[in-house]
Amino acid sequence: QVQLVESGGGLVQAGGSLRLSCAASGSGFSINTMGWYRQAPGKQRELVADSTKIGSTNYGDSVKGRFTISRDNAKNTVYLQMNSLKPEDTAVYYCKVRAGIRDLEVWGQGTLVTVSS
C-alpha cells in the first residue's frame, strides 16, 4: 500500500512563496506520475502540475511561470515551489500519485494554502 504525506501549507501574504512536499511511502510499489491538484471553496478541483518519472511536466494555465514542480525519485518525494502567490491561489492542495505496475491512483489528504492580501 502506498501512503502520501503532504507538508508545507500555511498562511502567506500575496507575493510570497511556499514550498509543498509530498512523500510517498510503502513497499512493493514503484512511483510513476506524481502531481498536485487544488480545490478552492465553490470551485472544481483542478490540475496544478504533474511530472512523469523521466521529468516531463504539465502545468495549469493559472500557475505557469509562477510554480515549479520537481521530484526526487530516490526519496519518492515530489515538491511544488510556489512563487508570486496570489489570493486566488488559496485552496486545499492535494498530492496525487500513480504507483505500481497497474498504475494505481493514490491521493493525499490535502494541505491548506491561504494567501492573504
N, C-alpha and C positions, 0 to 999 in steps of 0.2 A: 504494500500500500504506500502511495506517495502522499505526503502531507506538506502543506505550504505554510510558511510563517512569514508574514509581512511586517515591516517596521519602517519607521521614518516619517510617518504622517505627523501632522501638527498644525499649529496656527502660525501663519506668517503674514507680513504686510505685502501689499501689492508691490511688485518689482523685486521681491526677494526670491530666494531659492530654497529648494528642499531636495533631498535625495532619498528615494524609496528603495528598499531592498526586499527581496523575496527569496527565501532559501527553501529549497526542496529537499526533503529527507525521505528515506525509505530504501530498503534493499531490494535487489532483484529487478530494478527498472532503470532504463536509461531515459534521459530527458530529451525530448525533441524540441518542438517550438515552445518558447516562453514569451509571455507578453503581459501587458497591462490594459485594463479596461476601467472605465469610471462611470458612475451614475450620480447625477445631481438630483435634488428634490424636484419632482414633477417632470423629469426628463427620462428618456430612454437610455439604457446602458450603451456606451459607445466605445469603440476601439480608441485607445491612446497610442499604443505602439506594440509591435511584436517583433520577434527576432528568431530566425532559424538557427540551428546548431552551427551552421557554417557562417553566420553573420549577416545574412540578408535581412533587411529591416523594412517595416512599413510603419507609417505614422498617420494618425488622424490629421485632417486638414487644419484643425484649430490649434494644433500644437507644433506643427512643422516650424523649424527654425528656433524653437524655444526649448524643447525637450529632447533628450538623448537617451536611448535605450542601449544597454550593454549587458554582457553576461560573462561569468567566469565558469566555464564548463567543469573545471576541476572541483569547484565548490558547489556546483549545481545551484548557482545563485544568479538572479537577474536584477539589474538596477535600473532605476529611472531617475535621471538627473533632470530636474525641473527648474528652469531659469525664467526670469522675467514673468513671474507669476501674476495672474490677473484674478480679480474676484470671480469671474466666470469659470475659473478652474476649480472652484470649490466643489467637492464631490467626495464620495467614497471611492477609493481606488482599489481595484481587485486584481490580484495576480492570477494568471491562468497559465497552465502548462499542459502540454500533451506528452504523455510518457508511455514507454514500453513499446513492444513490437506491435501492439494493437492500437497504438496512438490514442490512449485513453485520455479524456479531458478531466482535469482536476482544477478546482477553484479554491483560492484562499478566502479567508473570512472578511477581508477588506480592511483598509486603514483610512481614516478620515483626514482629508486635507482641507483646511479652511484658510482662505485668502481674504484678508480684510483690507479696506481702503483707508 
